[in-house]
């Protein structure tokens, strides 16, 4: 009897696992379509480049998803598919040969900021929260959805807000790919250097500090760097990883992969746009940065080339047009 009960419990657990997998899989496809649809609805002439970019980023992530999703499966409607492919041919042509420089939700963030205006922080936060609330996923896990929004700015009068979101990927490999791509092609050198300090070496999985390079920095006290939960709107203190990367004060012991959090993108934009803030940042300890960059590139090649269709990837990152 005990054996029969055990077999029944195992069968129930397996059924529950399969149902959760199917729900997550369908949530990916649904959220992908909803994000694309929202971007298209919001786009005007200056922002069509963001639609181009989000299509490529989503199609790439769909290709490396388990199970994979082609653009045809994501868009499903033949009329919509034909219209988008006619207007944005490059994402359809290059999603299986070039790597995106950032996550889809980062493109959505830029669209919302463009629509609302940089100074309208409350409106930006509320619009993103409202959109996230309508997407699919169980609990605190929604495929393609960033969990946090960070706002950084100098505390000097008239300073400009810089926004960033966390990586909108749930799979460990996809997350590593986008973090590595952002380091090599998107982020400001200070943020890229800090993240590369911990990026996994080729053939390793863990984010650990490199012995030969230290690009970590300390954000000046005169900088506001605050992060908000896009699910409940509450304030979120920096995690331990962000404390290690950017010298942000925190008592948190939880860690995320270095570079995953919204602080990375937000601070990158702040450093890129505010020379007075950059001037206040002490030089990082340093070391062999060229070796660190080579290590990240080599690791990224291994991750990308493991997927069908990318076996001959030649380090090209997608540039939207």
Secondary structure, DSSP 4 states (H G I P E B T S, - for coil): -HHHHHHHHHHHHHHHHHHHHHHHHHHHHHHHHHHHHHHHHH--GGGHHHHHHHHHHHHHHHHTSSS---HHHHH--HHHHHHHHHH-HHHHHHTTTSB-SS-HHHHHHHHHHHHH-TT-HHHHHHHHHHHHHTS--BTTB-TT--SEEEEEEESSTTPPPEEEE-----SHHHHHHHHHHHHHHTS-HHHHHHHHTTSPPTT--S----SSEE------TTEEEEEEETTT--EEPPPHHHHHHH-----------TT-SHHHHHHHHHHHH-HHHHHTSPPP-EE-HHHHHHHHHHHHHHHHHTSTT-TT--SPBP---
